[in-house]
Amino acid sequence: MIRIIPRLAAAAAALLVCGLAYGQEIDPDILKAQPGTYLVAPEDGGAGCRMTLETGTAIGGYGLSGQDSCAKPLPSLAESYAWNFDGNGGIILIDPLRKVLARFVENEGSPMKTEDRVPLLLIAAPDGVDRLPTFNSLAGIWTMQRPDGEKLCGVTLDGHVNADGNAPLSLSGDCAANVARLKLTVWHIEGFGLTLMGDDGSSLGFDMRADGNFDKSKDEGGKPLSLVRH
């Protein structure tokens, strides 16, 4: 299940529709949708930092807080002073002289990220988490289970990514029938979302918890389900 930042995505879409651009007046309703704390972190799993996008005005845009936490993991962003819309559906971070320090572009169905060699993502994150999961960090043996501990299936995630951006997975031979019939064969991560997929189009989407395990996405419906690492 691919995850995006709902508030940022909604505002980006509205900007494109309304033709608002960097430096022009922003619709108050759009601006009200932005406040919140987000993780800025490298796509490769390196440490990131949290910033809070605020609605109060600042030089070149709107206020920020928390940027001091970037001094060690992402020092170039510690100089961030304000944020703004870039007029193309993206978000920029700027210093007091209005120099753009980071430009997060809109990616349909995916979190906003920069176009650097190692992209930085701007994404809502579980409390206490300071980096994005990667295929290598999630590779290993997991248990698919109910909240009460009832085991439904063992899942082994392989960390070798193919050309489609997916990696193989294998299921234990004792899976519950409702899991086995999905014939899950590959997995994918997008931000803090993990999706298990079958060759016939079946899938199960999960969202990462603060402890590093995953709960089935609310968008999936049905009974609660978790993926817990061995």
C-alpha positions as CSV (number, residue, x, y, z in Angstrom):
1,M,0.0,0.0,0.0
2,I,1.7,3.2,-1.1
3,R,1.7,6.0,1.4
4,I,1.6,9.8,0.8
5,I,1.3,12.8,3.1
6,P,-2.5,13.6,2.8
7,R,-2.3,17.2,3.9
8,L,0.6,18.0,1.5
9,A,-0.9,16.1,-1.3
10,A,-4.2,17.8,-1.0
11,A,-2.6,21.2,-1.0
12,A,-0.4,20.4,-4.0
13,A,-3.4,19.4,-6.0
14,A,-5.2,22.5,-5.0
15,L,-2.2,24.7,-6.0
16,L,-2.2,23.2,-9.5
17,V,-5.9,23.7,-9.9
18,C,-5.9,27.2,-8.6
19,G,-2.7,28.3,-10.4
20,L,-1.1,29.6,-7.2
21,A,2.7,30.0,-7.5
22,Y,5.6,30.7,-5.2
23,G,5.5,34.3,-4.1
24,Q,1.7,34.7,-4.7
25,E,-1.0,34.8,-2.0
26,I,-2.0,31.3,-0.8
27,D,-5.6,30.4,-0.2
28,P,-6.1,30.3,3.6
29,D,-7.8,26.9,3.5
30,I,-4.8,25.5,1.7
31,L,-2.4,26.9,4.2
32,K,-4.5,25.6,7.1
33,A,-4.0,22.1,5.8
34,Q,-0.2,22.2,6.2
35,P,0.7,22.4,9.9
36,G,2.3,19.3,11.2
37,T,5.6,17.6,12.0
38,Y,7.3,15.5,9.3
39,L,10.4,13.5,9.0
40,V,13.0,14.6,6.4
41,A,15.2,11.6,5.7
42,P,17.3,10.0,3.0
43,E,15.7,7.4,0.8
44,D,18.6,5.0,1.5
45,G,17.8,4.6,5.2
46,G,20.2,7.2,6.6
47,A,19.3,9.2,9.7
48,G,17.0,12.1,9.2
49,C,15.4,14.8,11.3
50,R,12.0,16.2,12.2
51,M,10.6,19.6,11.2
52,T,7.3,21.2,12.0
53,L,5.7,23.2,9.2
54,E,3.9,26.2,10.7
55,T,1.3,28.7,9.3
56,G,2.9,31.8,10.7
57,T,4.6,34.0,8.1
58,A,8.4,34.2,7.8
59,I,10.8,35.7,5.3
60,G,10.1,34.1,2.0
61,G,7.2,32.0,3.2
62,Y,6.0,30.3,6.4
63,G,7.6,29.4,9.7
64,L,9.5,26.3,10.6
65,S,10.6,24.8,13.9
66,G,12.7,21.8,14.8
67,Q,15.4,22.4,12.1
68,D,18.1,22.4,14.8
69,S,17.6,18.7,15.0
70,C,19.1,18.4,11.5
71,A,22.5,19.8,12.6
72,K,24.1,16.3,12.8
73,P,22.2,14.1,10.3
74,L,21.5,16.7,7.6
75,P,23.5,19.8,8.4
76,S,22.6,21.7,5.3
77,L,19.0,21.7,6.4
78,A,19.8,23.1,9.9
79,E,19.9,26.5,8.2
80,S,16.3,26.2,7.1
81,Y,14.3,29.3,8.0
82,A,11.0,28.9,6.2
83,W,9.0,26.7,3.9
84,N,6.8,27.6,0.9
85,F,4.9,26.1,-2.0
86,D,7.0,26.2,-5.2
87,G,4.0,26.7,-7.6
88,N,4.4,23.3,-9.2
89,G,2.9,21.1,-6.6
90,G,6.0,20.9,-4.5
91,I,7.4,22.2,-1.2
92,I,10.6,24.2,-0.7
93,L,12.8,24.8,2.4
94,I,14.7,28.1,2.3
95,D,17.3,30.0,4.4
96,P,16.9,33.6,5.6
97,L,18.2,34.9,2.3
98,R,15.6,32.9,0.4
99,K,18.1,30.4,-0.9
100,V,16.4,27.1,-1.7
101,L,18.0,24.4,0.5
102,A,15.7,21.6,-0.5
103,R,12.9,21.2,-3.1
104,F,10.5,18.4,-2.6
105,V,8.6,17.5,-5.8
106,E,5.3,15.9,-6.0
107,N,5.3,12.2,-7.0
108,E,1.9,10.8,-7.8
109,G,1.1,8.0,-5.3
110,S,4.4,8.5,-3.5
111,P,5.8,10.8,-0.8
112,M,7.3,14.1,-1.8
113,K,11.0,13.9,-2.3
114,T,14.0,15.8,-3.7
115,E,15.7,14.9,-7.0
116,D,19.1,14.5,-5.5
117,R,21.4,11.5,-6.2
118,V,20.2,10.2,-2.8
119,P,16.7,11.7,-2.5
120,L,15.4,13.2,0.7
121,L,11.7,12.4,1.6
122,L,9.3,14.6,3.4
123,I,6.9,12.3,5.1
124,A,4.8,11.7,8.1
125,A,6.5,9.2,10.4
126,P,5.8,7.2,13.6
127,D,6.9,8.9,16.8
128,G,10.5,8.1,17.7
129,V,11.5,6.9,14.2
130,D,14.3,8.8,12.6
131,R,14.9,7.0,9.3
132,L,13.1,5.2,6.5
133,P,13.0,1.4,6.3
134,T,14.9,-0.2,3.4
135,F,14.8,-3.6,1.8
136,N,18.0,-4.6,3.5
137,S,16.8,-3.4,7.0
138,L,13.5,-5.3,6.6
139,A,14.9,-8.5,5.1
140,G,14.5,-11.5,7.4
141,I,11.8,-13.7,9.0
142,W,8.5,-12.2,10.1
143,T,5.3,-13.6,11.6
144,M,1.9,-12.6,10.3
145,Q,-0.4,-12.7,13.3
146,R,-3.6,-11.3,15.0
147,P,-3.3,-8.8,17.8
148,D,-3.9,-11.6,20.4
149,G,-0.8,-13.4,19.1
150,E,-2.6,-16.0,16.9
151,K,-0.1,-16.9,14.2
152,L,-1.4,-17.0,10.6
153,C,1.7,-17.4,8.6
154,G,5.5,-17.1,8.6
155,V,6.9,-14.7,6.1
156,T,10.5,-14.5,4.9
157,L,11.4,-11.2,3.2
158,D,14.3,-11.4,0.8
159,G,16.3,-8.2,0.4
160,H,17.3,-8.6,-3.3
161,V,15.4,-6.0,-5.3
162,N,14.5,-6.7,-8.9
163,A,14.1,-4.3,-11.9
164,D,10.5,-3.6,-10.9
165,G,11.5,-2.4,-7.5
166,N,10.2,-5.4,-5.7
167,A,11.9,-8.2,-3.8
168,P,10.9,-11.9,-3.4
169,L,9.2,-13.3,-0.3
170,S,8.3,-16.8,0.8
171,L,5.6,-18.1,3.0
172,S,5.8,-20.9,5.5
173,G,4.0,-24.2,4.7
174,D,1.5,-23.8,7.6
175,C,-0.2,-20.6,6.6
176,A,-3.9,-20.0,7.3
177,A,-6.1,-20.7,4.3
178,N,-7.1,-17.0,3.9
179,V,-3.4,-16.0,3.6
180,A,-2.3,-19.0,1.5
181,R,-4.9,-18.3,-1.2
182,L,-3.4,-14.8,-1.8
183,K,-0.3,-16.6,-3.2
184,L,2.0,-13.7,-2.1
185,T,5.4,-13.8,-3.9
186,V,7.0,-10.3,-3.7
187,W,7.1,-7.3,-1.5
188,H,7.6,-3.5,-1.9
189,I,8.2,-0.6,0.4
190,E,7.2,3.0,-0.1
191,G,8.0,5.4,2.7
192,F,6.7,3.7,5.8
193,G,4.3,1.4,3.9
194,L,5.0,-2.2,3.1
195,T,3.0,-4.1,0.6
196,L,3.0,-7.9,0.1
197,M,1.8,-8.8,-3.5
198,G,0.8,-11.9,-5.4
199,D,1.3,-12.6,-9.1
200,D,-2.5,-12.4,-9.7
201,G,-2.8,-8.9,-8.3
202,S,-3.7,-9.8,-4.7
203,S,-2.0,-7.7,-2.1
204,L,-1.8,-6.8,1.6
205,G,-0.7,-3.3,2.8
206,F,0.9,-2.6,6.1
207,D,2.0,0.6,8.0
208,M,5.1,0.7,10.1
209,R,4.8,1.2,13.9
210,A,7.2,3.0,16.2
211,D,8.6,-0.3,17.3
212,G,9.6,-1.3,13.7
213,N,6.8,-3.9,13.3
214,F,3.8,-3.3,11.0
215,D,0.0,-3.3,11.3
216,K,-2.3,-3.9,8.4
217,S,-3.4,-0.6,6.8
218,K,-6.8,0.7,7.8
219,D,-7.5,1.1,4.0
220,E,-7.4,-2.7,3.7
221,G,-10.5,-3.3,5.9
222,G,-11.2,-6.6,7.6
223,K,-9.7,-8.0,10.8
224,P,-6.6,-6.4,12.4
225,L,-3.4,-8.1,11.3
226,S,0.3,-7.5,12.1
227,L,3.7,-8.4,10.8
228,V,6.1,-9.0,13.7
229,R,9.8,-9.6,13.2
230,H,11.4,-12.7,14.7
